[in-house]
Amino acid sequence: MVVQDRRGGAVAAAVACGTGLMAGLLATTGCSSGGAAADDQAQPVRAVARAAAAVELRRCVEALVRAGTAKVRTAMETVSGGTLVAIRGTGGYDFAAGSGQLRVVLPDLKGKPSGGHQPITEVLAPGALFMKNRGAGVPADKWVRVDTAALSDGNLVTGGATDPLAAAELLRGAREVTYQGQERLGGVPVRHYRGTSDLTAAAKAASARTRPALVAAEKGFTTALVPFDAYLDDAGRLRKVRQRFRFPNGAPKGAAVTSTTVLYGFGSRVAVRLPDRRVLYTGRIASAPS
């Protein structure tokens, strides 16, 4: 028997086995131990569970917009030629406005945070990334503006942090999702999902303000499939997502980038002010932080 249950805005399937009820998202076996026959019975259950999980992930953007704002922690780790570089960020994001502000800390040559580098202040806005303390010849009191749609990766990794809205929108392309179980994150119960996102599908389904960046990102990576681990709370809000990208980077095997975004403190006050045109730097600059 299939039972429909509304939770977190998504439909979860459940299957009755005798007198017991086993949640579809947890189903990995049939109701009996009849070998191949039981496995054949379990296959449709698993398919329904994967589909329900994918639907829930695709709807997390709407849940974040309803939440309004959130505090953000980011981490980006790049591995190229056996060298690991980690970049950390903290700040806040307004999902209704599609804008946020982060303080990004670069590592030194030994991979330790800061290492004498001034933290970079980043303002994320629809279609644009603003950076202060960018270095590479840019005056300390000036901001650099980058058109995210003009970046080969749509700013999914260029700025050293993935735009939280773009990270969530990327889940609109979720495929082959499996439920990993219930966990706790920062004291909050969350549901852990694992799967891959299809960049092309995500770009087609994304909101108008994020779509140009994801369209650009389709061309910037060596594969359009992005493996992920995502954690949703009972309100369907994305609490954490870890996404793994791979791009050429001029190396024979390319570079692997793992971007982690953590969201908490929903409803917190987030004030984002776009830099005035008079403080924008228009000269030549070197490549971006990551």
C-alpha positions as CSV (number, residue, x, y, z in Angstrom):
1,M,0.0,0.0,0.0
2,V,1.3,3.5,-0.8
3,V,0.5,6.3,1.6
4,Q,1.0,9.9,0.7
5,D,2.4,12.2,3.3
6,R,3.0,15.9,3.0
7,R,6.3,17.0,4.7
8,G,8.5,20.0,4.0
9,G,6.4,20.8,0.9
10,A,7.3,17.5,-0.7
11,V,5.5,14.2,-1.1
12,A,7.0,11.3,0.8
13,A,5.9,7.7,0.0
14,A,5.5,5.0,2.6
15,V,4.9,1.3,2.2
16,A,3.1,-0.9,4.6
17,C,4.8,-4.3,5.3
18,G,2.3,-6.4,7.3
19,T,1.4,-4.4,10.4
20,G,4.5,-2.2,10.2
21,L,5.0,1.1,8.3
22,M,8.3,1.8,6.7
23,A,9.0,5.3,5.3
24,G,9.6,5.2,1.6
25,L,12.7,7.4,1.9
26,L,14.2,4.8,4.2
27,A,13.2,1.8,2.1
28,T,16.1,-0.3,0.9
29,T,14.5,-3.8,1.0
30,G,11.2,-5.4,0.2
31,C,8.6,-6.6,2.7
32,S,9.9,-10.2,2.6
33,S,13.3,-11.8,2.4
34,G,12.5,-13.6,-0.9
35,G,15.7,-12.7,-2.6
36,A,15.3,-11.5,-6.2
37,A,11.5,-11.2,-5.9
38,A,11.8,-9.0,-2.8
39,D,14.3,-6.8,-4.6
40,D,12.0,-6.5,-7.6
41,Q,9.3,-5.4,-5.2
42,A,11.6,-2.8,-3.6
43,Q,12.7,-1.2,-6.8
44,P,9.5,0.8,-7.4
45,V,9.6,2.0,-3.8
46,R,13.2,3.2,-4.2
47,A,12.3,5.0,-7.4
48,V,9.4,6.8,-5.7
49,A,11.6,7.7,-2.7
50,R,14.3,9.1,-5.0
51,A,11.7,11.1,-7.0
52,A,10.2,12.5,-3.8
53,A,13.6,13.5,-2.4
54,A,14.5,15.3,-5.7
55,V,11.2,17.2,-5.6
56,E,11.9,18.4,-2.0
57,L,15.4,19.5,-2.9
58,R,14.2,21.5,-6.0
59,R,11.7,23.3,-3.8
60,C,14.2,24.4,-1.2
61,V,14.7,27.8,-3.0
62,E,11.1,28.7,-2.3
63,A,11.5,27.8,1.3
64,L,14.6,30.0,1.6
65,V,12.8,33.0,0.0
66,R,9.9,32.5,2.5
67,A,12.5,32.5,5.3
68,G,13.8,35.9,4.0
69,T,17.3,36.1,5.4
70,A,20.0,33.9,7.0
71,K,23.5,34.0,8.3
72,V,26.1,32.2,6.2
73,R,29.3,30.3,6.6
74,T,31.2,29.2,3.5
75,A,34.3,27.0,2.9
76,M,35.9,26.3,-0.5
77,E,38.7,23.8,-0.9
78,T,40.6,23.5,-4.1
79,V,42.9,20.5,-4.9
80,S,45.2,20.9,-7.9
81,G,48.5,19.1,-8.5
82,G,48.4,17.7,-5.0
83,T,48.1,21.1,-3.4
84,L,45.1,21.9,-1.1
85,V,43.9,25.5,-0.7
86,A,41.1,26.4,1.7
87,I,39.1,29.7,1.7
88,R,36.7,30.5,4.5
89,G,33.9,33.1,4.6
90,T,31.2,34.4,6.9
91,G,28.3,36.8,6.5
92,G,24.6,37.1,5.7
93,Y,22.3,36.7,2.8
94,D,18.9,38.1,1.8
95,F,17.2,35.5,-0.3
96,A,14.2,37.7,-1.2
97,A,16.5,40.3,-2.7
98,G,19.1,37.8,-4.0
99,S,21.9,39.7,-2.3
100,G,24.4,39.2,0.5
101,Q,27.7,40.2,2.0
102,L,30.6,37.9,3.0
103,R,34.0,38.4,4.6
104,V,36.3,36.0,2.9
105,V,39.7,34.9,4.4
106,L,42.4,33.7,2.1
107,P,45.1,31.2,3.1
108,D,48.8,31.7,3.1
109,L,51.2,29.6,1.0
110,K,51.1,26.9,3.7
111,G,47.3,26.7,3.6
112,K,46.6,28.5,6.9
113,P,43.9,31.1,7.1
114,S,44.8,34.8,6.7
115,G,48.5,34.4,6.3
116,G,48.9,38.2,6.2
117,H,46.3,38.7,3.6
118,Q,43.6,41.3,4.3
119,P,40.1,39.6,4.3
120,I,38.2,40.3,1.1
121,T,34.8,41.9,1.5
122,E,32.4,40.5,-1.1
123,V,28.9,41.9,-1.9
124,L,26.8,39.4,-3.9
125,A,24.0,40.9,-6.0
126,P,21.9,39.7,-8.9
127,G,24.3,39.4,-11.9
128,A,27.3,41.0,-10.1
129,L,30.0,40.3,-7.6
130,F,31.7,43.2,-5.8
131,M,35.1,42.8,-4.0
132,K,37.1,45.1,-1.7
133,N,40.7,44.4,-0.6
134,R,40.9,42.4,-3.8
135,G,44.7,43.0,-4.0
136,A,46.6,42.5,-7.3
137,G,47.2,46.2,-7.7
138,V,43.7,47.3,-6.8
139,P,43.7,50.2,-4.2
140,A,42.5,49.2,-0.8
141,D,39.7,51.8,-0.8
142,K,38.4,50.6,-4.2
143,W,35.9,48.0,-5.2
144,V,36.0,45.6,-8.1
145,R,32.8,44.8,-9.9
146,V,32.5,41.5,-11.9
147,D,29.7,40.5,-14.1
148,T,28.9,36.9,-13.0
149,A,27.4,35.9,-16.3
150,A,30.7,36.8,-18.0
151,L,32.6,34.4,-15.7
152,S,33.2,30.9,-17.1
153,D,31.9,29.3,-13.9
154,G,29.1,31.8,-13.2
155,N,30.8,32.7,-9.9
156,L,30.2,29.3,-8.5
157,V,33.8,29.1,-7.4
158,T,35.6,32.2,-8.8
159,G,35.0,34.5,-5.8
160,G,36.2,31.9,-3.3
161,A,32.6,31.3,-2.1
162,T,29.5,30.1,-3.9
163,D,26.6,32.5,-3.9
164,P,24.1,30.9,-1.4
165,L,21.2,31.4,-3.8
166,A,23.1,29.9,-6.7
167,A,24.0,27.0,-4.5
168,A,20.4,26.4,-3.8
169,E,19.2,27.0,-7.3
170,L,21.8,24.4,-8.5
171,L,19.7,21.8,-6.6
172,R,16.9,22.4,-9.1
173,G,18.8,20.0,-11.3
174,A,19.0,17.3,-8.6
175,R,19.2,13.7,-10.0
176,E,19.5,10.2,-8.5
177,V,18.9,11.5,-5.0
178,T,19.1,9.1,-2.1
179,Y,18.1,9.7,1.5
180,Q,21.0,9.2,3.9
181,G,19.1,9.5,7.2
182,Q,18.3,12.0,9.9
183,E,21.0,14.0,11.5
184,R,21.5,17.1,13.7
185,L,23.2,20.2,12.5
186,G,23.8,23.0,15.0
187,G,21.2,21.4,17.3
188,V,18.6,21.3,14.5
189,P,17.2,18.0,13.1
190,V,17.9,17.8,9.4
191,R,17.4,15.3,6.6
192,H,20.5,14.3,4.7
193,Y,20.3,13.8,0.9
194,R,23.0,12.8,-1.5
195,G,22.9,12.9,-5.3
196,T,24.1,14.8,-8.4
197,S,22.9,18.1,-9.9
198,D,22.7,18.5,-13.7
199,L,23.9,22.1,-14.5
200,T,21.9,22.2,-17.7
201,A,18.6,21.2,-16.0
202,A,19.3,23.6,-13.1
203,A,19.9,26.5,-15.5
204,K,16.6,25.9,-17.3
205,A,14.6,25.7,-14.0
206,A,16.4,28.5,-12.2
207,S,14.9,31.9,-11.4
208,A,15.5,34.8,-13.8
209,R,18.1,36.4,-11.6
210,T,20.3,33.3,-11.2
211,R,19.8,31.7,-14.6
212,P,22.5,33.7,-16.5
213,A,25.2,32.6,-14.0
214,L,24.2,28.9,-14.2
215,V,24.1,29.1,-18.0
216,A,27.6,30.4,-18.0
217,A,28.7,27.7,-15.6
218,E,27.6,25.0,-18.0
219,K,30.6,25.8,-20.1
220,G,33.2,26.4,-17.3
221,F,33.5,22.9,-15.8
222,T,34.8,19.6,-17.2
223,T,31.4,18.0,-16.4
224,A,27.8,19.2,-16.1
225,L,27.2,16.8,-13.2
226,V,27.9,18.2,-9.8
227,P,27.8,15.7,-6.9
228,F,26.3,17.1,-3.7
229,D,25.3,16.4,-0.1
230,A,22.4,18.5,1.1
231,Y,20.7,18.9,4.5
232,L,17.1,20.2,4.8
233,D,15.3,21.1,8.0
234,D,11.6,20.3,8.8
235,A,10.5,23.6,7.0
236,G,12.2,22.5,3.8
237,R,15.0,25.1,4.2
238,L,18.5,24.3,3.0
239,R,20.7,24.2,6.1
240,K,23.9,22.9,4.5
241,V,25.1,21.9,1.0
242,R,28.4,20.5,-0.1
243,Q,29.0,20.6,-3.8
244,R,31.9,19.2,-5.8
245,F,33.0,20.9,-9.0
246,R,35.8,20.0,-11.4
247,F,37.2,22.5,-14.0
248,P,40.3,22.5,-16.3
249,N,42.5,25.1,-14.6
250,G,45.2,24.5,-17.2
251,A,46.3,21.2,-15.4
252,P,46.3,17.7,-17.1
253,K,43.7,16.4,-14.6
254,G,42.1,19.7,-13.9
255,A,41.3,21.0,-10.4
256,A,38.7,19.7,-7.9
257,V,36.8,22.2,-5.9
258,T,34.6,21.4,-2.9
259,S,32.3,24.3,-1.9
260,T,30.3,24.1,1.4
261,T,27.6,26.5,2.3
262,V,26.0,26.5,5.8
263,L,22.9,28.6,6.5
264,Y,21.6,29.4,10.0
265,G,20.0,32.2,12.0
266,F,17.0,32.5,9.6
267,G,15.3,35.9,9.9
268,S,18.4,37.7,11.1
269,R,18.9,41.3,10.1
270,V,21.0,41.4,6.9
271,A,22.0,44.8,5.6
272,V,23.6,44.9,2.1
273,R,24.7,48.1,0.5
274,L,26.0,48.1,-3.1
275,P,29.2,50.1,-3.6
276,D,28.8,53.5,-5.2
277,R,30.0,53.8,-8.7
278,R,32.6,56.4,-7.6
279,V,34.5,53.8,-5.6
280,L,34.7,51.2,-8.4
281,Y,38.1,50.3,-9.8
282,T,38.2,50.2,-13.6
283,G,41.9,49.3,-14.2
284,R,43.4,45.9,-15.0
285,I,43.3,43.2,-12.3
286,A,44.7,39.7,-11.9
287,S,42.6,36.5,-11.7
288,A,40.1,36.1,-8.9
289,P,40.9,34.7,-5.4
290,S,40.3,31.0,-6.1
